[in-house]
Amino acid sequence: MRLFEPLQLGPLTLPNRVLMAPLTRCRAKQPGNIPWELNAQYYAQRSSAGLIFSEATQICPEGQGYLWTPGMYGAEQVDGWRLVTDAVHAAGGRIHAQLWHVGRISHRSLQPGNIEPVSCCDIASKSKCFAYDAHGNPNHVDCDTPRALTSAEIPEVIAQYASAARIAKEAGFDGVQVHGANGYLPDQFLSSVINTRTDDWGGSVVKRAKFLLDATRACISVWGAQRVGVRLSPTSDSSGMQGNTQWREQHLEVARQLQHEGVSYVDLLSHSQAAGKSGFEEEFLREFRSIFHGVLMLSGGMTRDMSESHIRNGLCDAAVFGRAFISNPDLPMRLLHNVPLTDADPTTFYGGFERGYTDYARAT
């Protein structure tokens, strides 16, 4: 099967094309949002993936939108992530860090000084984030209305991507992925609905792409283009991203610019497919591939047969699996031999300790 053929990803040779998606699990050690031994065990268990993408990891304290998610900005976090990367490498795996800024998908209780979160504009999201409620209890709460970043502040945020990329390198990762999907800060800049700016950061498909591209270039300056990738969700309606009728032309422009920068890969996430509906149209995938010539990955509700078909038909080079990796740490072996998959327990997805995290059994 093509799904189990090696794949060259920049300087990395992946032994298979079954990749592990970035999965928020809210299990960083507190205080400090620090990766620790439990996280190292979890990732090492899944090291047979062709490549692991770390859970979304905030590049700065202001970039956090959910409780107990790890950071990539402090010395203790460097040491914690080193536990993870050492464990993955010792088990024969490879891992990229996903770098994250949530922008407006946040709440004052998560922000330094309890100030409002930031975004491209001051338009509130109607979605929820996982933060402290009015009683100080962990809960799903309404996102606070953000403050629009000034044109002078935006380069400072871009510099935080470079700083996080350097920390990821120090911590032993094999590369980094810029999180440009799911309605978070880079995606907010990409949206023709949310980004109403008329300066250098909005007003056209080229200007709306500038934040994502500058963040990507910041990572390239640290790692080189062949160890940097980007995750996108072109048709996403998550986190209040509905109504963007220019998604197609916007993301094809992003494809052109990422091709020019020479990034190693793009991961396209389909939320509709993850929800059991139809995914990307073949025409869009082929048009994207005609522009972007790096490795193309597809995410969202991927199955063994779907992945194999898409790879054989030239629609992608690799498949990214999310929930299936939660409850099947040996997923590549199970897919290869068509072993039934274990169902995951959704009540253990976010927060907690070993239960629903490191206690899923391998197939015998």
C-alpha positions in Angstrom: 0.0 0.0 0.0 1.2 3.5 -0.8 0.2 4.6 2.7 3.1 2.5 4.1 5.8 3.6 1.6 8.5 5.9 2.9 8.2 9.6 2.2 10.9 12.2 2.0 10.0 15.3 4.0 12.9 17.8 3.7 15.9 16.0 5.4 13.6 13.5 7.1 12.8 10.1 5.7 9.4 9.1 7.1 9.0 5.3 7.3 5.2 5.6 6.5 2.6 8.2 5.5 0.4 7.7 8.6 1.0 11.0 10.5 -0.2 12.0 13.9 -2.2 15.2 14.1 -1.6 17.9 16.6 -4.1 17.0 19.4 -4.9 19.4 22.3 -5.1 17.3 25.4 -4.7 19.9 28.2 -2.3 17.9 30.3 0.7 20.2 30.8 2.2 20.4 34.3 1.0 23.3 36.4 1.9 25.9 37.2 3.8 27.1 34.2 2.2 25.0 31.3 5.2 22.7 31.2 5.5 19.4 29.4 6.5 16.6 31.7 7.1 12.8 32.0 3.4 11.9 31.4 3.5 13.8 28.1 6.8 12.2 27.1 5.2 8.7 27.7 2.2 9.6 25.6 4.2 10.8 22.6 6.7 7.9 22.8 3.9 5.4 22.7 2.9 6.9 19.3 6.3 7.1 17.8 5.6 4.6 15.0 3.8 7.4 13.2 5.6 8.6 10.1 5.7 12.0 11.8 4.2 13.3 15.1 2.9 16.8 15.3 2.9 18.1 18.8 -0.2 19.4 20.4 -0.8 23.1 19.7 1.8 25.0 21.7 1.4 28.7 22.5 4.3 30.9 21.5 3.8 33.4 24.3 1.5 33.8 27.4 -0.8 36.0 25.3 -1.2 33.2 22.8 -3.1 30.9 25.2 -6.8 30.1 24.8 -7.3 26.9 26.8 -6.3 25.8 30.2 -3.3 23.5 30.8 -1.9 23.7 27.3 1.9 23.7 26.9 4.0 26.7 26.0 7.1 27.3 24.0 8.5 30.5 25.6 10.2 29.6 28.9 13.3 27.8 30.2 11.3 25.2 32.1 9.3 24.5 29.0 12.5 23.8 27.0 13.5 21.2 29.6 10.0 19.7 29.5 9.9 19.5 25.8 13.3 17.9 25.8 11.9 15.0 27.8 9.3 14.6 25.0 11.6 14.8 22.1 14.2 12.5 23.7 11.5 9.9 24.4 10.2 10.0 20.9 13.7 9.8 19.3 14.7 6.9 21.7 11.6 5.1 20.4 12.6 5.7 16.8 10.2 8.5 16.0 10.2 12.0 14.6 8.3 15.1 15.9 7.6 18.6 14.8 6.3 21.3 17.2 3.1 23.1 16.2 3.4 26.8 17.1 0.2 28.5 18.1 -1.3 31.8 18.9 -5.1 31.7 19.5 -5.7 35.5 19.0 -9.3 36.3 19.8 -10.2 32.7 20.9 -9.3 33.4 24.5 -10.5 34.9 27.8 -9.2 37.4 30.2 -8.6 34.7 32.9 -5.9 33.2 30.6 -4.2 36.5 29.7 -1.4 38.1 31.6 -2.8 40.8 33.8 -6.4 39.7 32.9 -6.4 42.0 29.9 -8.4 41.4 26.7 -6.9 39.1 24.1 -5.7 40.5 20.7 -6.6 39.9 17.1 -6.4 41.5 13.7 -9.6 43.5 14.6 -11.9 44.0 17.6 -14.5 41.6 16.4 -15.6 39.1 19.0 -15.9 35.4 18.4 -19.1 33.6 19.2 -17.3 30.5 20.1 -16.2 29.2 23.5 -12.8 28.7 25.0 -11.7 26.6 28.0 -10.9 29.0 30.8 -11.9 30.1 34.3 -15.5 31.1 34.8 -16.8 33.9 37.0 -16.5 31.6 40.0 -12.9 30.7 39.3 -13.8 27.2 38.0 -12.5 25.5 34.8 -15.3 25.8 32.3 -16.2 26.5 28.7 -16.8 30.3 28.6 -17.5 32.9 26.0 -14.4 34.4 24.4 -13.7 38.0 25.3 -13.9 40.8 22.8 -10.3 41.2 21.5 -8.3 44.4 21.1 -7.0 45.0 17.5 -3.2 44.8 17.3 -1.6 48.0 16.1 0.6 48.0 13.1 3.6 48.5 15.4 2.7 45.5 17.6 2.3 43.0 14.8 6.1 42.6 14.1 6.5 42.0 17.9 4.1 39.0 17.6 6.0 37.8 14.5 9.2 37.9 16.5 7.6 35.6 19.1 7.2 33.0 16.4 11.0 33.2 15.8 11.7 33.0 19.5 9.4 29.9 19.8 11.1 28.3 16.8 14.5 28.8 18.5 13.2 27.2 21.7 11.8 24.2 19.7 15.2 23.8 18.2 16.9 23.9 21.6 14.3 21.4 22.9 15.3 18.8 20.2 12.4 18.9 17.8 12.9 17.9 14.1 11.1 20.9 12.8 8.1 23.2 13.3 4.6 23.7 11.9 2.9 27.1 11.9 -0.7 26.7 13.0 -2.6 28.7 10.4 -5.9 26.9 10.8 -9.0 26.6 13.0 -9.9 30.2 13.4 -6.8 31.1 15.4 -4.7 34.3 14.9 -3.1 33.6 11.5 -6.5 32.4 10.3 -8.2 35.5 11.6 -5.9 37.6 9.5 -6.7 35.4 6.5 -10.5 35.9 6.8 -12.2 38.5 4.6 -14.9 38.6 7.3 -12.9 39.1 10.4 -9.9 41.0 8.9 -11.4 44.4 8.0 -8.0 46.2 8.2 -7.0 48.7 5.5 -3.3 48.9 6.2 -0.5 46.5 5.2 -2.2 43.6 7.0 -5.6 43.6 5.3 -7.8 44.6 2.4 -6.6 42.0 -0.3 -5.7 38.4 -0.5 -2.1 39.3 -0.6 -2.2 41.6 2.4 -4.4 39.2 4.5 -1.8 36.5 3.9 1.1 38.7 5.2 0.8 37.8 8.9 0.9 34.0 8.2 3.7 34.4 5.7 5.8 36.6 8.0 5.3 34.1 10.9 6.4 31.3 8.5 9.4 33.3 7.4 10.3 33.9 11.0 10.4 30.1 11.5 12.4 29.6 8.3 15.0 32.1 9.6 15.6 29.6 12.5 15.1 26.2 10.8 15.5 26.6 7.1 12.5 26.1 4.8 12.8 22.3 4.6 12.1 21.9 8.3 9.0 24.2 8.3 5.4 23.5 7.4 2.0 25.1 7.7 -1.4 23.8 8.7 -4.5 25.4 7.0 -8.2 24.8 7.1 -9.5 26.6 4.0 -13.3 25.9 4.4 -13.4 25.9 8.2 -16.4 27.4 10.0 -14.9 26.7 13.4 -14.2 29.4 16.0 -16.6 31.8 14.4 -15.0 31.7 10.9 -18.3 31.4 9.0 -19.1 33.5 5.9 -15.7 33.8 4.3 -16.7 33.6 0.6 -13.1 34.3 -0.5 -11.6 31.2 1.2 -10.6 29.6 -2.1 -8.8 32.5 -3.7 -7.2 33.4 -0.3 -5.8 29.9 0.2 -4.5 29.6 -3.4 -2.7 32.9 -2.8 -1.2 31.4 0.4 -0.2 28.3 -1.7 1.6 30.5 -4.1 3.5 32.4 -1.4 4.4 29.2 0.5 5.7 27.7 -2.7 7.9 30.8 -3.2 9.2 30.4 0.4 10.0 26.7 -0.3 8.3 25.3 2.8 8.5 21.6 3.2 4.8 20.8 3.5 1.2 22.0 3.9 -1.4 20.1 5.9 -4.9 20.9 4.7 -7.6 20.2 7.3 -11.3 19.6 6.3 -13.6 20.1 9.3 -16.6 19.0 7.2 -15.0 15.7 6.5 -14.1 15.3 10.1 -17.8 15.7 10.9 -18.6 12.9 8.4 -19.6 15.1 5.5 -17.9 15.6 2.2 -14.4 16.9 2.2 -12.4 19.1 -0.2 -13.4 19.0 -3.8 -10.9 17.2 -6.0 -10.7 20.3 -8.2 -9.5 22.5 -5.3 -6.9 19.9 -4.3 -5.6 19.6 -7.8 -5.4 23.3 -8.2 -3.6 23.7 -4.8 -1.2 21.0 -5.9 -0.6 22.7 -9.2 0.6 25.7 -7.3 2.3 24.2 -4.2 4.9 21.5 -5.1 6.0 20.5 -1.6 4.5 17.6 0.4 0.7 17.9 0.7 -1.0 16.3 3.7 -4.7 15.9 4.3 -6.5 15.9 7.7 -10.0 15.4 9.0 -11.8 12.2 9.2 -9.2 10.3 7.3 -9.6 6.5 7.0 -7.3 3.8 5.8 -9.1 3.4 2.4 -9.7 7.1 1.9 -6.0 7.8 2.5 -4.8 5.1 0.2 -7.1 6.3 -2.5 -6.1 9.9 -2.2 -2.4 9.1 -2.3 -2.8 6.8 -5.3 -4.8 9.4 -7.2 -2.2 12.1 -6.5 -4.5 14.2 -4.3 -2.0 14.1 -1.4 1.2 12.6 -0.2 0.3 11.6 3.3 -2.7 11.3 5.7 -2.9 12.9 9.1 -4.9 11.0 11.7 -6.2 12.6 14.9 -8.7 10.8 17.2 -7.7 7.4 15.9 -4.2 8.0 17.4 -5.6 8.9 20.8 -7.0 5.4 21.4 -4.7 3.5 19.1 -1.0 4.2 19.9 0.0 1.6 17.4 -2.2 3.0 14.6 0.2 2.4 11.7 0.4 -1.3 12.5 -3.3 -1.6 12.9 -4.0 0.1 9.6 -1.3 -2.0 7.8 -2.8 -5.3 9.0 -6.4 -4.0 9.0 -6.8 -4.6 12.8 -10.0 -3.2 14.3 -9.5 0.2 15.9 -10.3 0.9 19.6 -12.8 3.7 20.1 -11.7 6.7 22.1 -13.5 8.0 25.2 -14.4 11.6 24.5 -14.8 12.4 28.2 -11.0 12.0 28.7 -9.9 14.2 25.7 -9.2 17.4 27.7 -7.5 17.4 31.1 -6.8 14.7 33.5 -3.9 12.3 33.8 -3.2 8.7 32.6 -6.8 7.7 32.1 -7.7 8.1 28.4 -4.2 9.3 27.7 -1.4 6.7 28.3 -3.6 3.7 29.2 -4.8 2.6 25.8 -3.5 -0.9 24.9 -1.6 -1.9 21.8 -3.0 -4.6 19.7 -1.7 -8.1 20.5 
